[in-house]
Amino acid sequence: MKIKDLNGCTIEFTNLNEAIQITRRYKQYEHQNKGFSELDKKLNRYWTDLYEKLSRMKNNMSTDTNI
């Protein structure tokens, strides 16, 4: 399966549930050093966007199978 990230790059993955778990974890990470707060905001937006796209994909797949 494939998905586009915020930068327009295609990300390919083979396990949707694992990809969701990984992005859920990554969107919560932040540096202890507050000097990285701007980077942390950008990374949070990136991982949150991927997480939401993957979650929508999973929901759409489960909705499609319930028809």
PyMOL Python script that loads the backbone (N, CA, C, O; Angstrom):
from pymol import cmd

cmd.read_pdbstr("""\
ATOM      1  N   MET A   1       0.844  -1.168   0.000  1.00  0.00           N
ATOM      2  CA  MET A   1       0.000   0.000   0.000  1.00  0.00           C
ATOM      3  C   MET A   1       0.891   1.234   0.000  1.00  0.00           C
ATOM      4  O   MET A   1       2.047   1.193   0.422  1.00  0.00           O
ATOM      5  N   LYS A   2       0.318   2.333  -0.487  1.00  0.00           N
ATOM      6  CA  LYS A   2       1.072   3.584  -0.572  1.00  0.00           C
ATOM      7  C   LYS A   2       0.230   4.744  -0.066  1.00  0.00           C
ATOM      8  O   LYS A   2      -1.000   4.714  -0.101  1.00  0.00           O
ATOM      9  N   ILE A   3       0.938   5.776   0.408  1.00  0.00           N
ATOM     10  CA  ILE A   3       0.297   7.000   0.876  1.00  0.00           C
ATOM     11  C   ILE A   3       1.255   8.159   0.610  1.00  0.00           C
ATOM     12  O   ILE A   3       2.470   7.961   0.585  1.00  0.00           O
ATOM     13  N   LYS A   4       0.726   9.359   0.413  1.00  0.00           N
ATOM     14  CA  LYS A   4       1.563  10.551   0.204  1.00  0.00           C
ATOM     15  C   LYS A   4       1.725  11.286   1.529  1.00  0.00           C
ATOM     16  O   LYS A   4       0.759  11.469   2.270  1.00  0.00           O
ATOM     17  N   ASP A   5       2.955  11.707   1.821  1.00  0.00           N
ATOM     18  CA  ASP A   5       3.188  12.474   3.042  1.00  0.00           C
ATOM     19  C   ASP A   5       2.974  13.961   2.778  1.00  0.00           C
ATOM     20  O   ASP A   5       2.606  14.348   1.669  1.00  0.00           O
ATOM     21  N   LEU A   6       3.200  14.785   3.783  1.00  0.00           N
ATOM     22  CA  LEU A   6       3.005  16.240   3.662  1.00  0.00           C
ATOM     23  C   LEU A   6       3.886  16.869   2.592  1.00  0.00           C
ATOM     24  O   LEU A   6       3.536  17.907   2.030  1.00  0.00           O
ATOM     25  N   ASN A   7       5.013  16.256   2.312  1.00  0.00           N
ATOM     26  CA  ASN A   7       5.948  16.791   1.327  1.00  0.00           C
ATOM     27  C   ASN A   7       5.654  16.294  -0.083  1.00  0.00           C
ATOM     28  O   ASN A   7       6.356  16.649  -1.030  1.00  0.00           O
ATOM     29  N   GLY A   8       4.616  15.472  -0.220  1.00  0.00           N
ATOM     30  CA  GLY A   8       4.260  14.932  -1.525  1.00  0.00           C
ATOM     31  C   GLY A   8       5.027  13.679  -1.901  1.00  0.00           C
ATOM     32  O   GLY A   8       4.906  13.181  -3.020  1.00  0.00           O
ATOM     33  N   CYS A   9       5.814  13.174  -0.971  1.00  0.00           N
ATOM     34  CA  CYS A   9       6.570  11.940  -1.222  1.00  0.00           C
ATOM     35  C   CYS A   9       5.682  10.728  -0.959  1.00  0.00           C
ATOM     36  O   CYS A   9       4.853  10.735  -0.049  1.00  0.00           O
ATOM     37  N   THR A  10       5.868   9.703  -1.758  1.00  0.00           N
ATOM     38  CA  THR A  10       5.108   8.485  -1.589  1.00  0.00           C
ATOM     39  C   THR A  10       5.784   7.581  -0.566  1.00  0.00           C
ATOM     40  O   THR A  10       6.973   7.280  -0.671  1.00  0.00           O
ATOM     41  N   ILE A  11       5.014   7.157   0.414  1.00  0.00           N
ATOM     42  CA  ILE A  11       5.485   6.248   1.448  1.00  0.00           C
ATOM     43  C   ILE A  11       4.812   4.903   1.181  1.00  0.00           C
ATOM     44  O   ILE A  11       3.588   4.824   1.074  1.00  0.00           O
ATOM     45  N   GLU A  12       5.611   3.857   1.075  1.00  0.00           N
ATOM     46  CA  GLU A  12       5.070   2.530   0.825  1.00  0.00           C
ATOM     47  C   GLU A  12       5.171   1.709   2.106  1.00  0.00           C
ATOM     48  O   GLU A  12       6.192   1.742   2.792  1.00  0.00           O
ATOM     49  N   PHE A  13       4.111   0.974   2.423  1.00  0.00           N
ATOM     50  CA  PHE A  13       4.097   0.144   3.614  1.00  0.00           C
ATOM     51  C   PHE A  13       3.350  -1.157   3.312  1.00  0.00           C
ATOM     52  O   PHE A  13       2.550  -1.230   2.380  1.00  0.00           O
ATOM     53  N   THR A  14       3.626  -2.156   4.105  1.00  0.00           N
ATOM     54  CA  THR A  14       3.009  -3.462   3.862  1.00  0.00           C
ATOM     55  C   THR A  14       2.014  -3.855   4.946  1.00  0.00           C
ATOM     56  O   THR A  14       1.165  -4.718   4.721  1.00  0.00           O
ATOM     57  N   ASN A  15       2.107  -3.232   6.119  1.00  0.00           N
ATOM     58  CA  ASN A  15       1.233  -3.601   7.226  1.00  0.00           C
ATOM     59  C   ASN A  15       0.568  -2.333   7.756  1.00  0.00           C
ATOM     60  O   ASN A  15       1.205  -1.530   8.436  1.00  0.00           O
ATOM     61  N   LEU A  16      -0.710  -2.158   7.443  1.00  0.00           N
ATOM     62  CA  LEU A  16      -1.430  -0.942   7.825  1.00  0.00           C
ATOM     63  C   LEU A  16      -1.503  -0.778   9.329  1.00  0.00           C
ATOM     64  O   LEU A  16      -1.270   0.320   9.834  1.00  0.00           O
ATOM     65  N   ASN A  17      -1.819  -1.833  10.057  1.00  0.00           N
ATOM     66  CA  ASN A  17      -1.930  -1.721  11.516  1.00  0.00           C
ATOM     67  C   ASN A  17      -0.607  -1.331  12.161  1.00  0.00           C
ATOM     68  O   ASN A  17      -0.581  -0.523  13.090  1.00  0.00           O
ATOM     69  N   GLU A  18       0.481  -1.899  11.676  1.00  0.00           N
ATOM     70  CA  GLU A  18       1.801  -1.551  12.210  1.00  0.00           C
ATOM     71  C   GLU A  18       2.151  -0.100  11.875  1.00  0.00           C
ATOM     72  O   GLU A  18       2.706   0.611  12.712  1.00  0.00           O
ATOM     73  N   ALA A  19       1.836   0.336  10.673  1.00  0.00           N
ATOM     74  CA  ALA A  19       2.103   1.727  10.278  1.00  0.00           C
ATOM     75  C   ALA A  19       1.326   2.698  11.166  1.00  0.00           C
ATOM     76  O   ALA A  19       1.847   3.748  11.543  1.00  0.00           O
ATOM     77  N   ILE A  20       0.100   2.353  11.495  1.00  0.00           N
ATOM     78  CA  ILE A  20      -0.706   3.206  12.384  1.00  0.00           C
ATOM     79  C   ILE A  20      -0.077   3.257  13.772  1.00  0.00           C
ATOM     80  O   ILE A  20       0.016   4.331  14.366  1.00  0.00           O
ATOM     81  N   GLN A  21       0.353   2.119  14.293  1.00  0.00           N
ATOM     82  CA  GLN A  21       0.986   2.084  15.615  1.00  0.00           C
ATOM     83  C   GLN A  21       2.255   2.925  15.649  1.00  0.00           C
ATOM     84  O   GLN A  21       2.487   3.668  16.603  1.00  0.00           O
ATOM     85  N   ILE A  22       3.072   2.808  14.615  1.00  0.00           N
ATOM     86  CA  ILE A  22       4.333   3.557  14.557  1.00  0.00           C
ATOM     87  C   ILE A  22       4.067   5.056  14.501  1.00  0.00           C
ATOM     88  O   ILE A  22       4.684   5.825  15.238  1.00  0.00           O
ATOM     89  N   THR A  23       3.149   5.476  13.627  1.00  0.00           N
ATOM     90  CA  THR A  23       2.887   6.918  13.512  1.00  0.00           C
ATOM     91  C   THR A  23       2.233   7.459  14.774  1.00  0.00           C
ATOM     92  O   THR A  23       2.472   8.608  15.145  1.00  0.00           O
ATOM     93  N   ARG A  24       1.410   6.650  15.443  1.00  0.00           N
ATOM     94  CA  ARG A  24       0.796   7.086  16.709  1.00  0.00           C
ATOM     95  C   ARG A  24       1.890   7.375  17.735  1.00  0.00           C
ATOM     96  O   ARG A  24       1.826   8.369  18.458  1.00  0.00           O
ATOM     97  N   ARG A  25       2.885   6.503  17.791  1.00  0.00           N
ATOM     98  CA  ARG A  25       4.010   6.704  18.722  1.00  0.00           C
ATOM     99  C   ARG A  25       4.834   7.924  18.343  1.00  0.00           C
ATOM    100  O   ARG A  25       5.131   8.766  19.191  1.00  0.00           O
ATOM    101  N   TYR A  26       5.206   8.022  17.061  1.00  0.00           N
ATOM    102  CA  TYR A  26       6.104   9.083  16.617  1.00  0.00           C
ATOM    103  C   TYR A  26       5.500  10.467  16.786  1.00  0.00           C
ATOM    104  O   TYR A  26       6.230  11.422  17.053  1.00  0.00           O
ATOM    105  N   LYS A  27       4.190  10.600  16.640  1.00  0.00           N
ATOM    106  CA  LYS A  27       3.594  11.937  16.748  1.00  0.00           C
ATOM    107  C   LYS A  27       3.643  12.464  18.180  1.00  0.00           C
ATOM    108  O   LYS A  27       3.395  13.647  18.412  1.00  0.00           O
ATOM    109  N   GLN A  28       3.959  11.601  19.139  1.00  0.00           N
ATOM    110  CA  GLN A  28       4.036  12.023  20.542  1.00  0.00           C
ATOM    111  C   GLN A  28       5.449  12.365  20.995  1.00  0.00           C
ATOM    112  O   GLN A  28       5.634  12.920  22.078  1.00  0.00           O
ATOM    113  N   TYR A  29       6.442  12.039  20.179  1.00  0.00           N
ATOM    114  CA  TYR A  29       7.832  12.283  20.569  1.00  0.00           C
ATOM    115  C   TYR A  29       8.157  13.772  20.562  1.00  0.00           C
ATOM    116  O   TYR A  29       7.670  14.530  19.724  1.00  0.00           O
ATOM    117  N   GLU A  30       8.987  14.166  21.510  1.00  0.00           N
ATOM    118  CA  GLU A  30       9.543  15.517  21.499  1.00  0.00           C
ATOM    119  C   GLU A  30      10.858  15.527  22.259  1.00  0.00           C
ATOM    120  O   GLU A  30      11.094  14.710  23.150  1.00  0.00           O
ATOM    121  N   HIS A  31      11.699  16.465  21.885  1.00  0.00           N
ATOM    122  CA  HIS A  31      12.999  16.588  22.539  1.00  0.00           C
ATOM    123  C   HIS A  31      12.838  17.156  23.950  1.00  0.00           C
ATOM    124  O   HIS A  31      11.917  17.929  24.218  1.00  0.00           O
ATOM    125  N   GLN A  32      13.721  16.773  24.825  1.00  0.00           N
ATOM    126  CA  GLN A  32      13.725  17.373  26.159  1.00  0.00           C
ATOM    127  C   GLN A  32      14.286  18.793  26.094  1.00  0.00           C
ATOM    128  O   GLN A  32      13.885  19.662  26.868  1.00  0.00           O
ATOM    129  N   ASN A  33      15.214  19.019  25.168  1.00  0.00           N
ATOM    130  CA  ASN A  33      15.813  20.339  24.977  1.00  0.00           C
ATOM    131  C   ASN A  33      14.807  21.225  24.245  1.00  0.00           C
ATOM    132  O   ASN A  33      14.467  20.948  23.095  1.00  0.00           O
ATOM    133  N   LYS A  34      14.337  22.265  24.883  1.00  0.00           N
ATOM    134  CA  LYS A  34      13.321  23.154  24.304  1.00  0.00           C
ATOM    135  C   LYS A  34      13.835  23.926  23.088  1.00  0.00           C
ATOM    136  O   LYS A  34      13.051  24.565  22.386  1.00  0.00           O
ATOM    137  N   GLY A  35      15.137  23.872  22.836  1.00  0.00           N
ATOM    138  CA  GLY A  35      15.698  24.497  21.646  1.00  0.00           C
ATOM    139  C   GLY A  35      15.218  23.825  20.360  1.00  0.00           C
ATOM    140  O   GLY A  35      15.385  24.368  19.267  1.00  0.00           O
ATOM    141  N   PHE A  36      14.636  22.668  20.495  1.00  0.00           N
ATOM    142  CA  PHE A  36      14.127  21.932  19.347  1.00  0.00           C
ATOM    143  C   PHE A  36      12.613  22.070  19.193  1.00  0.00           C
ATOM    144  O   PHE A  36      12.009  21.313  18.433  1.00  0.00           O
ATOM    145  N   SER A  37      11.991  23.009  19.885  1.00  0.00           N
ATOM    146  CA  SER A  37      10.527  23.093  19.900  1.00  0.00           C
ATOM    147  C   SER A  37       9.938  23.335  18.509  1.00  0.00           C
ATOM    148  O   SER A  37       8.891  22.773  18.187  1.00  0.00           O
ATOM    149  N   GLU A  38      10.583  24.155  17.681  1.00  0.00           N
ATOM    150  CA  GLU A  38      10.065  24.385  16.322  1.00  0.00           C
ATOM    151  C   GLU A  38      10.161  23.115  15.479  1.00  0.00           C
ATOM    152  O   GLU A  38       9.231  22.787  14.741  1.00  0.00           O
ATOM    153  N   LEU A  39      11.262  22.412  15.584  1.00  0.00           N
ATOM    154  CA  LEU A  39      11.413  21.139  14.880  1.00  0.00           C
ATOM    155  C   LEU A  39      10.370  20.140  15.373  1.00  0.00           C
ATOM    156  O   LEU A  39       9.765  19.423  14.577  1.00  0.00           O
ATOM    157  N   ASP A  40      10.163  20.096  16.684  1.00  0.00           N
ATOM    158  CA  ASP A  40       9.174  19.186  17.250  1.00  0.00           C
ATOM    159  C   ASP A  40       7.774  19.482  16.723  1.00  0.00           C
ATOM    160  O   ASP A  40       7.003  18.554  16.479  1.00  0.00           O
ATOM    161  N   LYS A  41       7.433  20.751  16.543  1.00  0.00           N
ATOM    162  CA  LYS A  41       6.126  21.122  15.993  1.00  0.00           C
ATOM    163  C   LYS A  41       5.986  20.618  14.554  1.00  0.00           C
ATOM    164  O   LYS A  41       4.943  20.084  14.175  1.00  0.00           O
ATOM    165  N   LYS A  42       7.036  20.792  13.763  1.00  0.00           N
ATOM    166  CA  LYS A  42       7.008  20.327  12.375  1.00  0.00           C
ATOM    167  C   LYS A  42       6.892  18.809  12.305  1.00  0.00           C
ATOM    168  O   LYS A  42       6.118  18.273  11.513  1.00  0.00           O
ATOM    169  N   LEU A  43       7.664  18.127  13.137  1.00  0.00           N
ATOM    170  CA  LEU A  43       7.617  16.669  13.152  1.00  0.00           C
ATOM    171  C   LEU A  43       6.259  16.168  13.638  1.00  0.00           C
ATOM    172  O   LEU A  43       5.738  15.176  13.128  1.00  0.00           O
ATOM    173  N   ASN A  44       5.692  16.856  14.621  1.00  0.00           N
ATOM    174  CA  ASN A  44       4.375  16.470  15.108  1.00  0.00           C
ATOM    175  C   ASN A  44       3.325  16.618  14.006  1.00  0.00           C
ATOM    176  O   ASN A  44       2.470  15.747  13.848  1.00  0.00           O
ATOM    177  N   ARG A  45       3.383  17.712  13.245  1.00  0.00           N
ATOM    178  CA  ARG A  45       2.447  17.900  12.126  1.00  0.00           C
ATOM    179  C   ARG A  45       2.610  16.786  11.100  1.00  0.00           C
ATOM    180  O   ARG A  45       1.625  16.240  10.602  1.00  0.00           O
ATOM    181  N   TYR A  46       3.857  16.453  10.788  1.00  0.00           N
ATOM    182  CA  TYR A  46       4.154  15.418   9.802  1.00  0.00           C
ATOM    183  C   TYR A  46       3.579  14.073  10.230  1.00  0.00           C
ATOM    184  O   TYR A  46       2.849  13.440   9.467  1.00  0.00           O
ATOM    185  N   TRP A  47       3.904  13.628  11.453  1.00  0.00           N
ATOM    186  CA  TRP A  47       3.466  12.313  11.914  1.00  0.00           C
ATOM    187  C   TRP A  47       1.963  12.282  12.175  1.00  0.00           C
ATOM    188  O   TRP A  47       1.321  11.255  11.954  1.00  0.00           O
ATOM    189  N   THR A  48       1.401  13.383  12.639  1.00  0.00           N
ATOM    190  CA  THR A  48      -0.048  13.440  12.841  1.00  0.00           C
ATOM    191  C   THR A  48      -0.776  13.334  11.514  1.00  0.00           C
ATOM    192  O   THR A  48      -1.793  12.647  11.419  1.00  0.00           O
ATOM    193  N   ASP A  49      -0.269  14.004  10.490  1.00  0.00           N
ATOM    194  CA  ASP A  49      -0.872  13.922   9.159  1.00  0.00           C
ATOM    195  C   ASP A  49      -0.850  12.484   8.647  1.00  0.00           C
ATOM    196  O   ASP A  49      -1.866  11.984   8.166  1.00  0.00           O
ATOM    197  N   LEU A  50       0.296  11.818   8.745  1.00  0.00           N
ATOM    198  CA  LEU A  50       0.386  10.423   8.305  1.00  0.00           C
ATOM    199  C   LEU A  50      -0.551   9.531   9.117  1.00  0.00           C
ATOM    200  O   LEU A  50      -1.234   8.673   8.558  1.00  0.00           O
ATOM    201  N   TYR A  51      -0.582   9.732  10.422  1.00  0.00           N
ATOM    202  CA  TYR A  51      -1.441   8.931  11.287  1.00  0.00           C
ATOM    203  C   TYR A  51      -2.910   9.085  10.880  1.00  0.00           C
ATOM    204  O   TYR A  51      -3.638   8.097  10.788  1.00  0.00           O
ATOM    205  N   GLU A  52      -3.336  10.313  10.639  1.00  0.00           N
ATOM    206  CA  GLU A  52      -4.726  10.559  10.260  1.00  0.00           C
ATOM    207  C   GLU A  52      -5.051   9.943   8.901  1.00  0.00           C
ATOM    208  O   GLU A  52      -6.133   9.384   8.720  1.00  0.00           O
ATOM    209  N   LYS A  53      -4.137  10.037   7.957  1.00  0.00           N
ATOM    210  CA  LYS A  53      -4.358   9.442   6.635  1.00  0.00           C
ATOM    211  C   LYS A  53      -4.452   7.926   6.729  1.00  0.00           C
ATOM    212  O   LYS A  53      -5.323   7.311   6.113  1.00  0.00           O
ATOM    213  N   LEU A  54      -3.563   7.332   7.493  1.00  0.00           N
ATOM    214  CA  LEU A  54      -3.580   5.877   7.658  1.00  0.00           C
ATOM    215  C   LEU A  54      -4.847   5.422   8.378  1.00  0.00           C
ATOM    216  O   LEU A  54      -5.443   4.408   8.014  1.00  0.00           O
ATOM    217  N   SER A  55      -5.254   6.174   9.399  1.00  0.00           N
ATOM    218  CA  SER A  55      -6.471   5.830  10.137  1.00  0.00           C
ATOM    219  C   SER A  55      -7.703   5.923   9.234  1.00  0.00           C
ATOM    220  O   SER A  55      -8.583   5.064   9.280  1.00  0.00           O
ATOM    221  N   ARG A  56      -7.756   6.975   8.415  1.00  0.00           N
ATOM    222  CA  ARG A  56      -8.871   7.096   7.457  1.00  0.00           C
ATOM    223  C   ARG A  56      -8.869   5.931   6.477  1.00  0.00           C
ATOM    224  O   ARG A  56      -9.921   5.391   6.136  1.00  0.00           O
ATOM    225  N   MET A  57      -7.682   5.550   6.031  1.00  0.00           N
ATOM    226  CA  MET A  57      -7.571   4.427   5.102  1.00  0.00           C
ATOM    227  C   MET A  57      -8.131   3.152   5.749  1.00  0.00           C
ATOM    228  O   MET A  57      -8.878   2.406   5.115  1.00  0.00           O
ATOM    229  N   LYS A  58      -7.771   2.915   6.993  1.00  0.00           N
ATOM    230  CA  LYS A  58      -8.258   1.727   7.694  1.00  0.00           C
ATOM    231  C   LYS A  58      -9.775   1.794   7.861  1.00  0.00           C
ATOM    232  O   LYS A  58     -10.468   0.801   7.640  1.00  0.00           O
ATOM    233  N   ASN A  59     -10.289   2.959   8.248  1.00  0.00           N
ATOM    234  CA  ASN A  59     -11.733   3.110   8.417  1.00  0.00           C
ATOM    235  C   ASN A  59     -12.461   2.890   7.102  1.00  0.00           C
ATOM    236  O   ASN A  59     -13.516   2.256   7.072  1.00  0.00           O
ATOM    237  N   ASN A  60     -11.908   3.408   6.020  1.00  0.00           N
ATOM    238  CA  ASN A  60     -12.529   3.224   4.702  1.00  0.00           C
ATOM    239  C   ASN A  60     -12.520   1.755   4.302  1.00  0.00           C
ATOM    240  O   ASN A  60     -13.482   1.260   3.716  1.00  0.00           O
ATOM    241  N   MET A  61     -11.444   1.067   4.615  1.00  0.00           N
ATOM    242  CA  MET A  61     -11.355  -0.356   4.291  1.00  0.00           C
ATOM    243  C   MET A  61     -12.393  -1.161   5.079  1.00  0.00           C
ATOM    244  O   MET A  61     -13.030  -2.064   4.537  1.00  0.00           O
ATOM    245  N   SER A  62     -12.555  -0.826   6.357  1.00  0.00           N
ATOM    246  CA  SER A  62     -13.517  -1.569   7.164  1.00  0.00           C
ATOM    247  C   SER A  62     -14.947  -1.211   6.769  1.00  0.00           C
ATOM    248  O   SER A  62     -15.838  -2.056   6.856  1.00  0.00           O
ATOM    249  N   THR A  63     -15.180   0.030   6.336  1.00  0.00           N
ATOM    250  CA  THR A  63     -16.505   0.433   5.871  1.00  0.00           C
ATOM    251  C   THR A  63     -16.835  -0.278   4.572  1.00  0.00           C
ATOM    252  O   THR A  63     -17.966  -0.721   4.368  1.00  0.00           O
ATOM    253  N   ASP A  64     -15.840  -0.387   3.685  1.00  0.00           N
ATOM    254  CA  ASP A  64     -16.052  -1.047   2.403  1.00  0.00           C
ATOM    255  C   ASP A  64     -16.407  -2.516   2.586  1.00  0.00           C
ATOM    256  O   ASP A  64     -17.180  -3.066   1.801  1.00  0.00           O
ATOM    257  N   THR A  65     -15.856  -3.157   3.610  1.00  0.00           N
ATOM    258  CA  THR A  65     -16.122  -4.581   3.807  1.00  0.00           C
ATOM    259  C   THR A  65     -17.478  -4.818   4.464  1.00  0.00           C
ATOM    260  O   THR A  65     -17.997  -5.934   4.439  1.00  0.00           O
ATOM    261  N   ASN A  66     -18.057  -3.756   5.056  1.00  0.00           N
ATOM    262  CA  ASN A  66     -19.356  -3.887   5.719  1.00  0.00           C
ATOM    263  C   ASN A  66     -20.521  -3.659   4.765  1.00  0.00           C
ATOM    264  O   ASN A  66     -21.679  -3.759   5.172  1.00  0.00           O
ATOM    265  N   ILE A  67     -20.239  -3.360   3.533  1.00  0.00           N
ATOM    266  CA  ILE A  67     -21.310  -3.088   2.556  1.00  0.00           C
ATOM    267  C   ILE A  67     -21.932  -4.371   2.078  1.00  0.00           C
ATOM    268  O   ILE A  67     -22.847  -4.344   1.256  1.00  0.00           O
TER     269      ILE A  67
END
""", "prot")
cmd.dss("prot")
cmd.show_as("cartoon", "prot")
cmd.util.cbc("prot")
cmd.orient("prot")
